[in-house]
Amino acid sequence: MRASGTGREIRESRETAAPWSVDRWGRLIAGLGVLACTLLALLHDPRWLYGALFAGLNLIASALTDCCPVHNLLIRLGAREREDLFLPGGSLRRMSALPHKPATLSALISPAEIRDEVPARVARRSSRIERARMN
């Protein structure tokens, strides 16, 4: 069997391929989750079907509420919305015009959230300890 293109043609097709939007990534993750859970249910234990059920319910809930935890996570990791990637006519925007969003831990949790959350946890823990001592 012969390859359909040379190395140069394959490289050029990869460079001109449309980037994946957050919606496309989300559909891939949901599909892989359902497929993996179904295969595990067939090959290992039928209780894995609960995972496929959870994925389906999450898709229905996100369609009804327009809020999806996977979508929010992918945005924080640097995935881009379809509107940021494509022009209204459907053609691809220039990639140089798109801001680069690095996928870092600081994109998931800001230092301000850490600074505000840690003292609150310590205060809650110390108040629980004091109440336990009084009882």
C-alpha positions as CSV (number, residue, x, y, z in Angstrom):
1,M,0.0,0.0,0.0
2,R,1.4,3.3,-1.1
3,A,1.1,6.6,0.9
4,S,-1.2,9.1,-0.9
5,G,1.1,12.1,-0.3
6,T,4.8,13.0,0.1
7,G,6.2,14.3,3.4
8,R,6.0,17.9,2.1
9,E,2.3,17.6,1.2
10,I,1.4,16.0,4.5
11,R,3.3,18.8,6.4
12,E,1.5,21.5,4.3
13,S,-1.9,19.9,5.0
14,R,-1.2,19.9,8.7
15,E,-0.2,23.6,8.6
16,T,-3.3,24.6,6.7
17,A,-5.7,22.4,8.7
18,A,-8.3,24.3,10.7
19,P,-7.5,24.5,14.5
20,W,-9.9,22.7,16.8
21,S,-12.4,24.8,18.7
22,V,-13.5,24.2,22.3
23,D,-16.7,22.7,21.0
24,R,-14.9,20.1,18.9
25,W,-12.6,19.2,21.8
26,G,-15.6,18.8,24.0
27,R,-17.4,16.5,21.6
28,L,-14.2,14.4,21.3
29,I,-13.9,14.1,25.1
30,A,-17.6,13.1,25.5
31,G,-17.4,10.6,22.6
32,L,-14.2,9.0,24.0
33,G,-15.8,8.8,27.5
34,V,-18.9,7.1,26.2
35,L,-16.8,4.7,24.0
36,A,-14.4,3.8,26.8
37,C,-17.2,3.2,29.4
38,T,-19.2,1.1,26.9
39,L,-16.1,-1.0,26.1
40,L,-15.3,-1.4,29.7
41,A,-18.9,-2.5,30.4
42,L,-18.7,-5.1,27.7
43,L,-15.3,-6.4,28.6
44,H,-15.0,-5.9,32.3
45,D,-18.0,-5.0,34.4
46,P,-21.5,-3.8,33.5
47,R,-21.4,-1.1,36.1
48,W,-19.2,0.9,33.7
49,L,-22.4,1.8,31.9
50,Y,-23.0,4.3,34.7
51,G,-20.1,6.3,33.2
52,A,-21.8,6.4,29.8
53,L,-25.0,7.4,31.5
54,F,-23.3,10.2,33.3
55,A,-21.7,11.5,30.1
56,G,-25.1,11.4,28.3
57,L,-26.8,13.2,31.2
58,N,-24.0,15.8,31.2
59,L,-24.6,16.4,27.5
60,I,-28.3,16.9,28.0
61,A,-27.8,19.2,31.0
62,S,-25.3,21.3,29.2
63,A,-27.7,21.6,26.2
64,L,-30.6,22.7,28.4
65,T,-28.6,25.1,30.7
66,D,-25.9,26.3,28.3
67,C,-23.3,25.6,31.0
68,C,-20.8,22.7,30.7
69,P,-18.0,22.0,33.1
70,V,-15.8,20.4,30.4
71,H,-16.2,23.6,28.3
72,N,-15.2,25.8,31.1
73,L,-12.2,23.6,31.9
74,L,-11.1,23.6,28.3
75,I,-11.4,27.4,28.1
76,R,-9.2,27.7,31.2
77,L,-6.7,25.4,29.6
78,G,-6.4,27.6,26.5
79,A,-8.9,26.2,24.0
80,R,-10.5,28.9,21.8
81,E,-14.1,29.5,21.0
82,R,-15.3,28.9,17.4
83,E,-16.0,32.6,17.0
84,D,-12.3,33.4,17.8
85,L,-11.1,31.0,15.1
86,F,-13.4,31.6,12.2
87,L,-14.8,34.6,10.4
88,P,-18.6,34.9,10.0
89,G,-18.4,33.5,6.5
90,G,-16.7,30.4,7.8
91,S,-13.2,31.1,6.6
92,L,-10.3,30.8,9.0
93,R,-9.0,33.9,10.8
94,R,-5.3,34.6,10.5
95,M,-3.6,32.7,13.3
96,S,-1.2,35.6,14.0
97,A,-4.1,37.7,15.0
98,L,-5.2,35.2,17.7
99,P,-3.8,35.7,21.2
100,H,-1.9,32.8,22.6
101,K,-3.3,31.4,25.8
102,P,-0.8,29.1,27.5
103,A,-2.1,26.2,29.4
104,T,-0.7,26.6,32.9
105,L,-1.8,26.0,36.4
106,S,-2.1,29.7,36.9
107,A,-4.8,29.7,34.2
108,L,-6.8,27.3,36.3
109,I,-6.3,28.9,39.7
110,S,-5.3,32.5,40.1
111,P,-2.9,33.6,42.9
112,A,-5.6,35.8,44.3
113,E,-8.0,32.8,44.7
114,I,-5.2,30.9,46.5
115,R,-4.4,33.9,48.7
116,D,-8.1,34.3,49.7
117,E,-8.9,30.7,50.1
118,V,-6.0,29.5,52.2
119,P,-6.7,31.9,55.2
120,A,-10.4,31.1,55.0
121,R,-9.7,27.3,55.3
122,V,-7.3,27.9,58.2
123,A,-9.9,30.1,60.0
124,R,-12.6,27.4,59.5
125,R,-10.3,24.7,60.7
126,S,-9.2,26.6,63.8
127,S,-12.8,27.5,64.7
128,R,-13.7,23.8,64.5
129,I,-10.8,22.9,66.7
130,E,-11.8,25.5,69.3
131,R,-15.4,24.3,69.3
132,A,-14.3,20.8,69.8
133,R,-12.1,21.8,72.8
134,M,-15.0,23.6,74.4
135,N,-17.3,20.5,74.1
